[in-house]
Amino acid sequence: MQIKREAVCGTLQSNDCLVRIVPSEKLELDLKSSVLNEFGAQIKKTVQEVLDEFEVKNAKLFIEDKGALDCTIKARVETALRRANEE
């Protein structure tokens, strides 16, 4: 999937995450989380699974997590990717 424009999905409320995607030369992830020490590796793995599923190679993701579950993170990243691919 080609990232064509900036896109945002989510909120900064408790148990949610805000995902912002912008076009980039390479794949980058900037993760901020209130539970980074405990679940940072799992959050990164979840995000990478979605990126692999959509074959994303050229995006910078900014994720601010407020304790979101994996299913919420997946949904937010997927929605942001779809929005970033729209014309």
PyRosetta script that sets phi, psi and omega in degrees:
from pyrosetta import init, pose_from_sequence

init()
pose = pose_from_sequence("MQIKREAVCGTLQSNDCLVRIVPSEKLELDLKSSVLNEFGAQIKKTVQEVLDEFEVKNAKLFIEDKGALDCTIKARVETALRRANEE")
pose.set_psi(1, 135.1)
pose.set_omega(1, 178.4)
pose.set_phi(2, -94.4)
pose.set_psi(2, 127.7)
pose.set_omega(2, 176.9)
pose.set_phi(3, -84.8)
pose.set_psi(3, 114.4)
pose.set_omega(3, -173.3)
pose.set_phi(4, -97.2)
pose.set_psi(4, -26.7)
pose.set_omega(4, -177.2)
pose.set_phi(5, -156.1)
pose.set_psi(5, 170.3)
pose.set_omega(5, 177.3)
pose.set_phi(6, -70.7)
pose.set_psi(6, 143.7)
pose.set_omega(6, 177.5)
pose.set_phi(7, -146.6)
pose.set_psi(7, 152.2)
pose.set_omega(7, -178.1)
pose.set_phi(8, -133.9)
pose.set_psi(8, 146.5)
pose.set_omega(8, 175.4)
pose.set_phi(9, -152.0)
pose.set_psi(9, 142.1)
pose.set_omega(9, 175.0)
pose.set_phi(10, 105.8)
pose.set_psi(10, -175.0)
pose.set_omega(10, -179.2)
pose.set_phi(11, -139.4)
pose.set_psi(11, 176.0)
pose.set_omega(11, 176.5)
pose.set_phi(12, -104.3)
pose.set_psi(12, 20.3)
pose.set_omega(12, 177.3)
pose.set_phi(13, -76.4)
pose.set_psi(13, 162.1)
pose.set_omega(13, 178.2)
pose.set_phi(14, -57.6)
pose.set_psi(14, 141.5)
pose.set_omega(14, 179.6)
pose.set_phi(15, 66.2)
pose.set_psi(15, 26.0)
pose.set_omega(15, 177.6)
pose.set_phi(16, -136.2)
pose.set_psi(16, 179.0)
pose.set_omega(16, 174.5)
pose.set_phi(17, -146.2)
pose.set_psi(17, 152.3)
pose.set_omega(17, 176.7)
pose.set_phi(18, -107.5)
pose.set_psi(18, 123.3)
pose.set_omega(18, -178.4)
pose.set_phi(19, -115.7)
pose.set_psi(19, 126.5)
pose.set_omega(19, 174.9)
pose.set_phi(20, -123.6)
pose.set_psi(20, 131.2)
pose.set_omega(20, -178.8)
pose.set_phi(21, -121.8)
pose.set_psi(21, 134.5)
pose.set_omega(21, 175.9)
pose.set_phi(22, -131.9)
pose.set_psi(22, 151.1)
pose.set_omega(22, 175.7)
pose.set_phi(23, -61.5)
pose.set_psi(23, 148.2)
pose.set_omega(23, -179.3)
pose.set_phi(24, -154.2)
pose.set_psi(24, 163.0)
pose.set_omega(24, 177.2)
pose.set_phi(25, -71.4)
pose.set_psi(25, -28.1)
pose.set_omega(25, -178.0)
pose.set_phi(26, -140.2)
pose.set_psi(26, 176.7)
pose.set_omega(26, -179.9)
pose.set_phi(27, -88.5)
pose.set_psi(27, 122.5)
pose.set_omega(27, -179.4)
pose.set_phi(28, -136.1)
pose.set_psi(28, 149.9)
pose.set_omega(28, 178.1)
pose.set_phi(29, -132.8)
pose.set_psi(29, 123.3)
pose.set_omega(29, 174.8)
pose.set_phi(30, -112.4)
pose.set_psi(30, 105.9)
pose.set_omega(30, -173.9)
pose.set_phi(31, -112.3)
pose.set_psi(31, 126.8)
pose.set_omega(31, 171.7)
pose.set_phi(32, -122.6)
pose.set_psi(32, 131.9)
pose.set_omega(32, -176.7)
pose.set_phi(33, -150.1)
pose.set_psi(33, 144.0)
pose.set_omega(33, 175.4)
pose.set_phi(34, -72.1)
pose.set_psi(34, -13.7)
pose.set_omega(34, -179.7)
pose.set_phi(35, -123.7)
pose.set_psi(35, 31.1)
pose.set_omega(35, -175.3)
pose.set_phi(36, -59.3)
pose.set_psi(36, -43.4)
pose.set_omega(36, -178.5)
pose.set_phi(37, -63.1)
pose.set_psi(37, -38.4)
pose.set_omega(37, -177.0)
pose.set_phi(38, -83.4)
pose.set_psi(38, -40.2)
pose.set_omega(38, -170.1)
pose.set_phi(39, -126.5)
pose.set_psi(39, 11.2)
pose.set_omega(39, -177.8)
pose.set_phi(40, -56.3)
pose.set_psi(40, -44.2)
pose.set_omega(40, -179.6)
pose.set_phi(41, -64.3)
pose.set_psi(41, -40.4)
pose.set_omega(41, 179.6)
pose.set_phi(42, -68.0)
pose.set_psi(42, -39.4)
pose.set_omega(42, 178.0)
pose.set_phi(43, -62.4)
pose.set_psi(43, -46.7)
pose.set_omega(43, 179.2)
pose.set_phi(44, -61.0)
pose.set_psi(44, -40.6)
pose.set_omega(44, 178.4)
pose.set_phi(45, -63.0)
pose.set_psi(45, -43.6)
pose.set_omega(45, 179.7)
pose.set_phi(46, -62.2)
pose.set_psi(46, -45.3)
pose.set_omega(46, 178.7)
pose.set_phi(47, -62.6)
pose.set_psi(47, -44.3)
pose.set_omega(47, -179.0)
pose.set_phi(48, -62.6)
pose.set_psi(48, -36.7)
pose.set_omega(48, 177.4)
pose.set_phi(49, -59.9)
pose.set_psi(49, -43.0)
pose.set_omega(49, 179.2)
pose.set_phi(50, -67.9)
pose.set_psi(50, -43.1)
pose.set_omega(50, 178.7)
pose.set_phi(51, -61.3)
pose.set_psi(51, -40.6)
pose.set_omega(51, 177.7)
pose.set_phi(52, -65.6)
pose.set_psi(52, -41.5)
pose.set_omega(52, -179.9)
pose.set_phi(53, -59.7)
pose.set_psi(53, -38.3)
pose.set_omega(53, -179.0)
pose.set_phi(54, -94.9)
pose.set_psi(54, 3.4)
pose.set_omega(54, 178.3)
pose.set_phi(55, 54.6)
pose.set_psi(55, 47.8)
pose.set_omega(55, 179.8)
pose.set_phi(56, -87.0)
pose.set_psi(56, 128.9)
pose.set_omega(56, -178.5)
pose.set_phi(57, -126.7)
pose.set_psi(57, -10.9)
pose.set_omega(57, -170.8)
pose.set_phi(58, -134.9)
pose.set_psi(58, 65.1)
pose.set_omega(58, -178.7)
pose.set_phi(59, -146.0)
pose.set_psi(59, 151.1)
pose.set_omega(59, 169.4)
pose.set_phi(60, -113.2)
pose.set_psi(60, 124.9)
pose.set_omega(60, -179.9)
pose.set_phi(61, -108.5)
pose.set_psi(61, 131.6)
pose.set_omega(61, 172.6)
pose.set_phi(62, -111.9)
pose.set_psi(62, 116.9)
pose.set_omega(62, -178.7)
pose.set_phi(63, -122.7)
pose.set_psi(63, 125.4)
pose.set_omega(63, 174.0)
pose.set_phi(64, -114.2)
pose.set_psi(64, 107.8)
pose.set_omega(64, -173.7)
pose.set_phi(65, -99.2)
pose.set_psi(65, 137.7)
pose.set_omega(65, 177.5)
pose.set_phi(66, -120.6)
pose.set_psi(66, 40.1)
pose.set_omega(66, 177.5)
pose.set_phi(67, 88.6)
pose.set_psi(67, 28.8)
pose.set_omega(67, -179.0)
pose.set_phi(68, -69.4)
pose.set_psi(68, 146.9)
pose.set_omega(68, 173.8)
pose.set_phi(69, -73.3)
pose.set_psi(69, 161.8)
pose.set_omega(69, 179.4)
pose.set_phi(70, -55.0)
pose.set_psi(70, -42.6)
pose.set_omega(70, -178.0)
pose.set_phi(71, -63.9)
pose.set_psi(71, -34.7)
pose.set_omega(71, 177.8)
pose.set_phi(72, -69.9)
pose.set_psi(72, -44.0)
pose.set_omega(72, 178.9)
pose.set_phi(73, -60.5)
pose.set_psi(73, -46.4)
pose.set_omega(73, 178.6)
pose.set_phi(74, -58.3)
pose.set_psi(74, -47.1)
pose.set_omega(74, -178.3)
pose.set_phi(75, -63.6)
pose.set_psi(75, -41.7)
pose.set_omega(75, -179.6)
pose.set_phi(76, -66.6)
pose.set_psi(76, -44.2)
pose.set_omega(76, 179.6)
pose.set_phi(77, -65.4)
pose.set_psi(77, -44.8)
pose.set_omega(77, 179.9)
pose.set_phi(78, -61.0)
pose.set_psi(78, -45.2)
pose.set_omega(78, -179.9)
pose.set_phi(79, -63.9)
pose.set_psi(79, -43.1)
pose.set_omega(79, 178.0)
pose.set_phi(80, -62.4)
pose.set_psi(80, -40.2)
pose.set_omega(80, 177.6)
pose.set_phi(81, -61.9)
pose.set_psi(81, -45.6)
pose.set_omega(81, 179.8)
pose.set_phi(82, -62.9)
pose.set_psi(82, -40.7)
pose.set_omega(82, 177.9)
pose.set_phi(83, -65.7)
pose.set_psi(83, -37.8)
pose.set_omega(83, -179.3)
pose.set_phi(84, -70.4)
pose.set_psi(84, -17.3)
pose.set_omega(84, -179.2)
pose.set_phi(85, -95.3)
pose.set_psi(85, -8.4)
pose.set_omega(85, -179.6)
pose.set_phi(86, -73.3)
pose.set_psi(86, 151.1)
pose.set_omega(86, 176.7)
pose.set_phi(87, -80.3)
pose.dump_pdb("model.pdb")
